[in-house]
Amino acid sequence: MIHSRIIATGSYLPGEPVTNDDLVARGIDTSDQWIVERTGIRSRHLAADGVSCSELAEAASRRAIEAADVDPATIDLIIVATSTPDFIFPSSAALLQARLGIRNAGAAFDVQAVCSGFAYALTVADKFIRSGSHKRALVVGAEVFSRILDWKDRATCVLFGDGAGAVIVEAAERPGVLASAIHADGSYNPILCVPGTVSGGTVIGDPFLRMDGQAVFKFAVRVLGDVAHEVLEDAGLSTDDVDWLIPHQANIRILQATAKRLGVSMDRVVTTVDQHGNTSAASIPLALDLAVRDGRIRGGSRVLLEGVGGGFTWGAVLLSM
């Protein structure tokens, strides 16, 4: 039987950290205390003008490829999870393929599931590899969310940051992806969305991110708990069997409430929201790479990844590293 497993990780954050005080200095009506108390966020990274999603994805991918010590030409599947692509088309995955000089990848495409995007993309890659159609995949979460923020709306603009995380997934005899589940319910779309589009060269509607924070909090805690139990049951395991929980890094209160609901102590939760803010589809692979490189996650560790985002979408992947 063919299985899939992650063999390497990589990540990239653009520029220097932008602190809460830096945002105040830029004229945003807020304070470090206000942001930290409500979100746990102390800093984030913001891409410079002209820096694209595929550029961030390339930097993270090269670090993953280096860590895996593989020839990029052997990658036959590229999936980029993003809500902030370079263009309407071509996909950021195709642009990433060109940046990496990979000419013969079997497929390259984007997945748009907002903050659940990496869980979606990893689930799709696992199924491709287990089918036998592909042998080695590059899966990336990359975002330049700063481009869709209303910097006059302090309730949202202080929450998000830019960055990218990547993993190399390949066919293996020993299971690495133990279980996964992805879900969606579009009826919840009004509570987190960018309700605008471009038509005839003109923006139609509202081009900025809009969010009902309380509604998102309640929904997120419920479905993150549910989907975690779903994948654990599918794998025949319990939360006691999980070494590390990596939830989507949206807000420290969501992380704490999710961990409490699952009966997992916070010292088993990888937390980067204080350093990175909410990087949407990039948040899970950024946190995963950090914990791999600092030695917390090592070979044999069981890791539960889970995300929830606009759509509404949610999903989880249970790994054995």
Secondary structure, 3 states (H helix, E strand, C coil): CCEEEEEEEEEECCCCCEEHHHHHHCCCCCCHHHHHHHHCCCEECCCCCCCCHHHHHHHHHHHHHHHHCCCHHHCCEEEEECCCCCCCCCCHHHHHHHHHCCCCCCEEEEECCHHHHHHHHHHHHHHHHHHCCCCEEEEEEEEEHHHHCCCCCHHHHCCECEEEEEEEEEEECCCCEEEEEEEECHHHHHHEECCEEEECCEEEECCCCEECHHHHHHHHHHHHHHHHHHHHHHHCCCHHHCCEEEECCCCHHHHHHHHHHHCCCHHHECCCHHHHCECHHHHHHHHHHHHHHCCCCCCCCEEEEEEEECCCEEEEEEEEC
